[in-house]
Amino acid sequence: MTMAHCAFCDGAIGVESRETVEHFRPKSAFPDLAYEWNNRFPCCDMCQSNKREMFDPDLLKPDAPEYAFSTYFVANFRTGELEPSPRSDEKARLQAGVTIRIYGLNLPARKKARKREWERFVDPKTCLDDYNYRFSLADKFCNGE
């Protein structure tokens, strides 16, 4: 499903981070969903450590049929920040903001890693699955930015 990338930040797991399983709806608040496949996602340590037991109904679920990175986010590669997409409606921008906050997607180390990954992304013919933050890279490249 995620090609060994975190379902939330898209960073590599198993190499740069310990592989974990994230319960989208926390076990503490939703114990009946603890073993449901559609509530469990491959996750990096950092996303899991930031989210802890938090949940918000506006949190984006990465396997939702309507979910697409470019619908909700833009990556600013000058600053390394993820931002809610200005092209999206108010609800989508709210959901993106909640997701950025809960998973800590704009922590300083993450912004630095995004900037570094953009500098490394040179040849669009290489397999995007080999890059961290591949969805934001593809969006930037495909838009000619």
QUIPEBEL-V521902 format. One record per pair of residues at least 24 apart in sequence whose C-alpha atoms are under 6 Angstrom apart, sorted by the first residue. I is the first residue (numbers start at 1). GAP is how many residues later the second one is. Records with the same first field share a line. If there is no record, write none. Layout:
I->GAP, GAP
This chain:
6->36, 37, 38
7->35, 36
10->122, 123
11->121, 122
12->120
13->31
17->27, 28
18->27
19->25
26->27
47->56
50->53, 54
51->51, 52
58->37
59->36, 39, 40
72->24
75->61
77->38
80->31, 32, 34, 35
81->25, 30
